[in-house]
Amino acid sequence: MAQAATDDRLYRSIAAAKPKLVTGVPDGMLAQTIMLCAASDDFPYIACAREEECIGVASGAAMAGERAVVMVQNAGLLNSLGALATMGLRYGLPFVIIVTNRGALADPNGYDIEKREAFDAGVRPMARVFDFDAADFPDDLIPAAFKWAEAARKPVIIALEKRLGSGGGAAA
């Protein structure tokens, strides 16, 4: 029940930001939010096969002056750093990237630990990352992220992670 409420809150925060589109690749922690976005009448959800495609879709929307949200896992964002650097960062395109930051203390899957370490070493030095508890974030998170991205004229990354004592965070 708590997970469904969190998924709905994230969807409502995305919808409140009034994006032109939302794009992403499948991720367990974002599965319900992705389904809610795909069913939305307010914006299309564009499913991509690879994360760098998401960056391309969001970059195109931002170049056209429209808001776009990307939803990926930390390892997927690592796969798309070239696209992020040469499009989003190089051209100062304001879009929001929601990343499930796997491998946290409350999310100790052996196969996620290295993803977390690589995210910290590879993404944080090149782009602004704001960290939030996946189960406890402000309702206006995505509108605030767009406000920051538009003021800074660059993409912003919202890293959602499971945290100890937060009711379990997002589902695996």
Stockholm file with secondary structure:
# STOCKHOLM 1.0

chainA/1-172         MAQAATDDRLYRSIAAAKPKLVTGVPDGMLAQTIMLCAASDDFPYIACAREEECIGVASGAAMAGERAVVMVQNAGLLNSLGALATMGLRYGLPFVIIVTNRGALADPNGYDIEKREAFDAGVRPMARVFDFDAADFPDDLIPAAFKWAEAARKPVIIALEKRLGSGGGAAA
#=GR chainA/1-172 SS CHHHHHHHHHHHHHHHTCCSEEEECCCGGGHHHHHHHHTCSSSCEEECSSHHHHHHHHHHHHHTTCCEEEEEEHHHHHHTHHHIIIIIITTTCCCEEEEECCSCTTCCCHHHHHHHHHHHHHTTTTSCEEEEETTBCCTTHHHHHHHHHHHHTSCEEEEEECCTTSSSCSCC
#=GC SS_cons         CHHHHHHHHHHHHHHHTCCSEEEECCCGGGHHHHHHHHTCSSSCEEECSSHHHHHHHHHHHHHTTCCEEEEEEHHHHHHTHHHIIIIIITTTCCCEEEEECCSCTTCCCHHHHHHHHHHHHHTTTTSCEEEEETTBCCTTHHHHHHHHHHHHTSCEEEEEECCTTSSSCSCC
//
